[in-house]
Amino acid sequence: MKLMLFAPELLLLLGSLLIFLFSLSDSDGKNAKNASIAVGAGAAILLFTGLNNSGDLFLGAYRVDLFSQLFKLMICLGMTAVLIFGRELKDIDLEVRPEYYLFLILSSLGLMMLVSSIELITLFVALELSSFSLYILVPMRSENHGVRSQMEAAAKYILFGVTATGIMLFGMSYLFGITGTTYFVQMVPKLAELITEPAAIAGIAMVMCGFLFKLAVFPFHFWVPDVYEGASNETTAFIASIPKLGAVAILIRVVMMAAPDGTAIVDMMVVLAICSMFYGNLSALVQTDIKRMLGFSGIAHAGFVLLGLLTFKELGYATSMYYIFGYLVMNLACFLVICKVSKSGENVTVKDLTGLHKRSPVLAFTMAVGMLALAGIPPFVGFMGKFMLLAGALKAGQLTLVILAALNTAIAIFYYLSVVKVAYCDNPEGHSDLDVDFATKALSVVLVIAIIVMGVMPTQVLAIATSAVQSIM
């Protein structure tokens, strides 16, 4: 029954309607919170049991396959993790908490629809559903830490987001104009013949702009540090992790349209990757606010993800998938600690982690594993991800790019290890102990195990990702 292919999305849609009803009477958001976690976990179970489902819906505009199911599963798991470790919503006013959960689920629904979209208009609608929900979430922060900060962040996010969307829409009009269709299935063979035409190159490049913005690739990164700093910790945890999954999924589909002959697209991606890595890592070196530091490091990681895409090879796409899945769990581990260390929802600085190993050994270990993994230290997933991306780029003949990426890995180690050093080597005098509940400890263990298992068993994870890529080629 084809409707079952859409069951996870329907569950999120019905869940959002239920939460909307709760928003009319749920004064403290408790029912909305429980319903949100149940909806996220339920959708994840549906996706896990239906990983091998496949089929087309809505007149061929929406495709369910292993590729989309894997990304949807990670989106649901990521959303549920954010809901669990951010369930206290320390910096969100009581009266807007139901609405907060509502827009968080709607954004996830938009991302799930995005990864299954194989038609330009469907893709655009899904992207906007996800984006506008996030635009509303960013200013939802208590006035305790300065109204100007979150309002400024929201304004910048909307401004850059709308600009990127406008460029993307303009590119879509080019692609439609030269191919006469909005369906990827019909568009890909026509673009393969027209890829050397300036209109085709410009169209693909402009469509990519919308998703490079989501991935925070240079020069579409200007919103990142201010939005990360201005939004609540829970909102930042979501924005920094989940939308990047949707961006990578669609970038893989769009890059495939360029085919190996798209040398202009390759040159563009090489420049973007180099600029992203250097700008992100050099800027992160001087940050004291952990969220801003992770924001700049996210720009650098986006540059690494491009290394897999510009190879135009099946293994390169699969490696990018592996890396972004690993980035999700590494980032969530760090943001879990940030949400718990923050006493009333304020931003956390590196100094706030002083002596964390004595105040909360679980949180200190989780942060250390997350930071070491992001730095690319073995045996964690970050090391294997970077190693495979560099090996793939080297095979594709990008020697200079590989050398510069390796140099950036060395730069990044400095600021990641500085956080671990503060947490483990400094005296916690003047800092109080932290109470950590069972759910947080359990989630910490799950994230740490995921980071280690993905690092020591990369072949198995990469084989699944490769099968997923093959399902759309």
Secondary structure, 3 states (H helix, E strand, C coil): CHHHHHHHHHHHHHHHHHHHHHHCCCCCCHHHHHHHHHHHHHHHHHHHHCCCCCEEECCCCEEECHHHHHHHHHHHHHHHHHHHHCCCCCCCCHHHHHHHHHHHHHHHHHHHHHHHECEHHHHHHHHHHHHHHHHHHCCCCCHHHCHHHHHHHHHHHHHHHHHHHHHHHHHHHHHHHHHCCCEHHHHHHHHHHHCCCHHHHHHHHHHHHHHHHHHCCCCCCCCHHHHHHHCCHHHHHHHHHHHHHHHHHHHHHHHHHHCCCCHHHHHHHHHHHHHHHHHHHHHHCCCCEHHHHHHHHHHHHHHHHHHHHCCCCHHHHHHHHHHHHHHHHHHHHHHHHHHHHCCCCCCCEHHHHCCHHHHCHHHHHHHHHHHHHHHCCCCCHHHHHHHHHHHHHHHCCCHHHHHHHHHHHHHHHHHHHHHHHHHHHCCCCCCCCCCCCHHHHHHHHHHHHHHHHHHHCHHHHHHHHHHHHHCCC
